[in-house]
Amino acid sequence: MQKDTYIGVFDSGIGGISIWKEIVELLPLESTIYLADSKYAPYGEKSQDEITQLCIKNTETLIALGAKIIVVACNTATTNAIDYLRANYNVPFIGIEPAIKPAALQSKSKSIGILATKGTLNSRLFSSTSKRYTQEINTIEVIGTGLVPLIEQGKINSPETRELLTSYIAPMIKANIDYLVLGCSHYPFLLPILKELLPNQVTIIDSGEAVARQTKAILEQEKIIHTEIAKPAKHYIYSNDAIDILEDIIVRFRESGQIPQKIDIQVAYKDF
Ligand code: DGL
């Protein structure tokens, strides 16, 4: 693999593929490498030190494979480890954080819900962002315990997932939220069920598109963006656990037109 060629993306598992998709759509000339660290998921229940160690492993794997920029497509990893990564590695890092700011600014009911992992909600970065934007806002923070493992197992539409979500959003509905922030990159997979369960006036927001735009901006700023087709983009998606769910997701993305039919994607197992 060529050095300094790829947009590297990692997550604790399959969740960040929702962000990878936005990047591929926005930057069609760029090649990517995605690491699904499913063997060590979920990150959300781990200590900051454990999360940082996993982020170091993923970062070093991506750099060795030729990443020129790294997208930390995981709220838990970003809120716990991005400062460490930026201080210790010589590539630009893009992080993802719960989109509290747009939700707080646009909320009319002045009540917003945030569904995220324990690791994200307990992080210093999250609490300082939250403090900055939600002074006048009632925020209902709920830990999505158990959701990431269910999504990793492909049990997205299961009764168990539905039951958990119903209980997690109940206090939010009671508090009359009009925005729900998805503060975990796995949760966009739950959008169809959430839309069914939430009242119509609730807008659901996640940070996927914003992360893709920021990735483009930093590539331009650092002058490492591809502006012409040197050779067609190639995408490698690696998991250190079963790959069947990722393969299914890619088929569904192609079938529904969320990614172009023709792009070259290789999904494979890799030990990292
Ligand atoms: N996708 C990760 C996030 O955005 C999931 C965290 C986990 O593995 O618990 O936070």
Boltz pocket constraint, residues with backbone or C-beta under 6 A from the ligand:
constraints:
  - pocket:
      binder: B
      contacts: [[A, 11], [A, 12], [A, 13], [A, 15], [A, 16], [A, 41], [A, 42], [A, 43], [A, 44], [A, 45], [A, 73], [A, 74], [A, 75], [A, 76], [A, 77], [A, 117], [A, 120], [A, 148], [A, 183], [A, 184], [A, 185], [A, 186]]
      max_distance: 6.0
